[in-house]
Amino acid sequence: MPMSSEPETVDFKLDGVNDPCSKNEDINFFLTGFSIHGVVDGGSGSGPAGLSLTLKQDGKIIDTATTTEGGKYWFKAVAGKYEVSTGADSSVCISHGKAVVE
């Protein structure tokens, strides 16, 4: 299970003069913990935005998420075995109904 930080990336051009590293400036990242994240594939390019997903552990809903542009989703979680599935109100389903994450 990957560790998450905010921001995930910082873009800059390393030029040896004006970049944050060369100017001895700090680049701060904040540890946000462990997460389960991925992409729901739409099968024809970009995944769907606005799809309700649930994160379950031992059949109990732990968290919910909504996919963003491109079908991306993110749940906060601790190490364990989880099931990601579409929400009960969803009119679409993940292939085979669910995906298990360990």
N, C-alpha and C positions, 0 to 999 in steps of 0.2 A: 504494500500500500504506500503510495508516494506521499512525501511530506509536501505541504503547500506553503507558499509564502505570498505576501502581497507587497508590491506588485510581483507578478510572476516573472517578468523580464524588465530590463531597463535598456533601451536602445541609445547608443551614442557612438560617435566615430572616434576611434582611438587615433589621435593625430600627434601625440607626444607633446602638445602645447596647450590646447584649449579644452581637452576632454577632462572630465572630473578626476580621473586617476592622476593625470599629469599635473593638475592643479591642486593635488593633495586634498580633494574634497571627499566627503563620505558619500557612499551610495547605500542608503538604508533599505533593508528588507525586514518585514515583520513576519514572524513565523505564525501561521494560522492553524497549524496542526495537520493531522492526517486527513486525507480526503479520498473519496471515490469520485472519479470524473471520467467522462467519456463523451461519445458522440452517437446519437441515434441516426443511422444511415437511412436516407429516404429511398434508396434503391435507384434513384434517377438523378444523382447529383447531390446537391446540398440537402442535409437533413431538415426535418420540420421544426419550426419555432413554435412555442406555445403548447407543446405536448406535456401533459401532466405525468410525472413519474413518481413511484414510491420506492423507498428503501426499506426492506423488511429483514428482520433477524428472528429466526425461529417462528416465522409466521406473523410476527407483530410488526406493525408499521413503526419505523424508527424516525423517518424523515420523509419529506416530500420535496420535489423540485419541479421546475418548469424549464423545458429546453429553451435555449436562446437561439439566435441566428445561427444557422448551420447545424442545428440539432444538438448543440453542446449542453451538457448538464454537469452539476457538481453537488455532492453531498459531503457534509462534515461527518467524520466517522472515526472510531477507534479501530484498532486491528480486530479482525474477526471474519466470520463468514456471513455474507449478505446476499440478498436477492434484489435485483433491480427489475421493476416491471412497470407497465403503464398503469396510470391511475384508474380507479373504478369508473370514473366518468368519461374515460377516453373512448373515442370511436375507432382508434387504430391500436395495433398491438405490436410489440417487439417480436421479431421472429422467434418462434417456439414459445412465445408467451412470457418468457423471463430470461434473465441472465444472472448466473451465480458468480459472485466475487469473493475470493478468499485472500 
